[in-house]
Amino acid sequence: MYYIVCMDQNKMQSTAQAAAQWSISPMWVRKLCQQGRIKGAIKAGRDWFVPINAKYPHLYKRGPKPA
């Protein structure tokens, strides 16, 4: 609970809120946080918090596999 008290709750949102904003599942948001693809994401205990102004990290399509 220490981290939640220290961070500004007006600037952070839960993974569920970020998922609703980006129209993806909360599990996918947590996965992106674990991979470090969302800048400014903070882990507090077992929960992740994402900055409100964070942008969705667009995933690039892979090209053809090399022969």
N, C-alpha and C positions, 0 to 999 in steps of 0.2 A: 504494500500500500504506500510505501514511501515515495515511489516514483510518481504515482498519481497525484500526490499532494504537491510535488515539486514542479510538475509540468503544467503549463498553462492550458487548461481544458477548453478554452475558447479557440485555441489554435490547433487542437488535435481532434481526431474522430476515430471511432472504433472501426474494426475491419468490416463490420456489418454495414455501417454507414457509408464507408468508401465503396463497398460492393454495390450498394443501391445507387450511388452516384454514378458509377462506371458501368452499371448493368452487367455485372459478373457475379460469381458466387463468392461468399466470404472465405471459403476454403482457398480459392485461387488468390485472393488478396493476401492471405496468410502465407501462401507458398511464395508469392512475389516478395514479401517482406523477408522471409527466410533466406531467399537467394540474394538479397541486397539490391533488388531492382527498383525499390521505391525509396527515393531519397528522403531522409529525415524520419523514417519509421523508427519507432522506439518499442522495445519489448519490455513490458512491465509484468513480471511473474510469468504467466503463461499466455498473456494477452498481448496483442500488437496494437499500437496506436499510430495512425497515419496523419501527417499534417493536412489541414483542410485544403491548402492550396497545392497539394501534390497532384501531379499530372499522371494519367495512366501511362505506364511504360509500354508503348506499342511494341509488340513482338514482330520481328521480321520473319518473313517466309524464307524457308530454306531453299536454296537452289538445287539443281540436280546433283545427285551423288557423283563424286568423281569415279571414273572407270578404273 
